[in-house]
Each structure stands twice: as structure tokens, then as C-alpha cells.
Amino acid sequence: MEFVASSVPAKATGDHTSALGVDAATYGLADEDKAKIRGEGDEKVLGAIAELFAMKEEGLIKHVGISGMLPWLFSAAN
């Protein structure tokens, strides 16, 4: 699913470690960007997760496991 999520255009060159500081907004990492759904890709990810939990409620699957996207997922779900 993570490859469906909409990407945030970042700077093409330079020191990308600045994404954790002064350039956080450029990379979509600023505090005010935490809960933004950035397009169709993000909507697909959230829809797929909702469907997995619906399947769990129906007893079709026992567990739902998600990794790698947790900070974005929790902020987008709020």
C-alpha cells in the first residue's frame, strides 16, 4: 500500500537532512501537515486499511498488521 500513497514533492537537490528542520514544510513534515490527506493515493491507503478492519470485524481475518507508515497513518486517521 505504501507505494500508492501520494508523495510530497521535495527539493530535487541539496542536503535532504534539512527535511527534519528548516525545510520540514517543503517535505510535508511540518506539524500542520500531519493530518493532511494529499490525494487519491492517500485515500486509497486509508480505504484499504478501513476494509481490513471491516474484514476483521466480520471474522474473515484474525489480525491486521501495519508497519512503516504508522506516524502518517495515525495523523491522517484523526
GIPELIN-V396967 format. One record per pair of residues at least 12 apart in sequence whose C-alpha atoms are under 7 Angstrom apart, sorted by the first residue. I is the first residue (numbers start at 1). J is the second residue. D is the distance in whole Angstrom. If there is no record, write none. Layout:
I,J,D / I,J,D
//
This chain:
1,45,6 / 4,41,5 / 4,45,7 / 5,41,4 / 5,42,5 / 5,45,6 / 6,38,6 / 6,39,6 / 6,41,5 / 6,42,6 / 8,27,6 / 8,28,6 / 9,27,7 / 10,26,6 / 10,27,5 / 34,72,7 / 34,75,5 / 34,76,7 / 35,75,5 / 35,76,4 / 35,78,7 / 36,76,6 / 37,76,6 / 52,64,7
//
